[in-house]
Amino acid sequence: MRTVSDAMISIGIFIGDLVVVDRSITPENGQVVVATYGGELIIRRYYNDNGIILLLPENDNYTSINVTTTPGIVIWGIATAVIHKF
């Protein structure tokens, strides 16, 4: 997927970067995941706190998403690599 937001900028994922996604891996806490939200693919950090699943941005201009209480979010896969274009 190609990123369209700067929600993960503080960990070096920028707008236009190409993210390699593995859909066969089950997410673990702290991993960067790709999810569908509002008809778009988003990239966020995954946390499961006793069944409450949160998707956290790495940019203070964005808010976290509570997957447990927000309908329509599907964890699509784990980001395994990022290709940054200069």
C-alpha positions in Angstrom: 0.0 0.0 0.0 1.1 3.6 -0.5 0.6 5.9 2.5 -1.6 8.9 2.1 -1.2 10.5 5.6 1.5 11.5 8.0 0.0 9.6 10.9 3.2 7.6 11.4 5.7 10.3 10.6 7.6 10.1 14.0 8.7 6.5 13.2 9.8 7.4 9.6 6.8 6.5 7.6 5.9 9.5 5.3 3.2 10.3 2.8 3.9 8.4 -0.4 6.0 5.7 1.2 5.3 2.1 0.0 4.4 -0.2 2.9 4.8 -4.0 2.4 2.0 -5.8 4.2 1.9 -9.5 5.4 -1.8 -10.5 5.8 -0.9 -13.9 7.3 0.5 -12.6 10.6 -1.6 -12.1 13.7 -0.8 -8.7 15.2 0.9 -8.4 18.5 1.2 -5.3 20.8 3.4 -2.6 19.4 3.4 -3.8 15.8 2.5 -1.5 12.9 -0.6 -2.6 11.2 -2.7 -1.7 8.2 -6.4 -1.6 8.7 -9.5 -0.6 6.7 -11.4 2.4 8.2 -14.0 4.5 6.4 -13.3 2.8 3.1 -9.6 3.6 3.2 -6.5 1.8 4.3 -4.8 3.3 7.3 -1.5 2.5 9.1 -1.2 2.6 12.9 0.5 1.0 15.9 -1.6 -1.9 17.4 -2.3 -2.4 21.1 -4.6 -5.0 22.7 -5.2 -4.1 26.4 -7.2 -7.0 27.8 -9.5 -7.2 24.8 -9.7 -3.5 24.1 -7.9 -3.0 20.8 -6.5 0.4 20.0 -4.8 1.7 16.9 -2.4 4.5 17.8 -0.8 7.1 15.5 2.8 8.2 15.7 1.9 11.8 15.2 0.3 14.0 17.8 -2.0 15.6 15.2 -4.0 12.3 15.0 -6.2 10.6 17.6 -6.2 6.9 18.5 -8.9 4.6 17.3 -10.7 2.2 19.6 -11.3 -0.8 17.3 -13.5 -2.4 20.0 -16.1 0.5 19.9 -15.7 1.7 16.4 -17.7 -0.3 13.8 -16.3 -1.1 10.4 -12.6 -1.3 11.2 -10.8 -4.5 10.0 -7.2 -5.2 10.7 -5.9 -6.0 7.3 -2.3 -7.1 8.0 1.1 -6.3 9.5 3.5 -3.8 8.0 6.8 -5.7 7.4 8.8 -3.1 5.5 8.7 0.4 4.3 10.2 1.7 1.0 10.9 5.4 1.2 11.2 7.4 -2.0 13.6 10.3 -2.0 
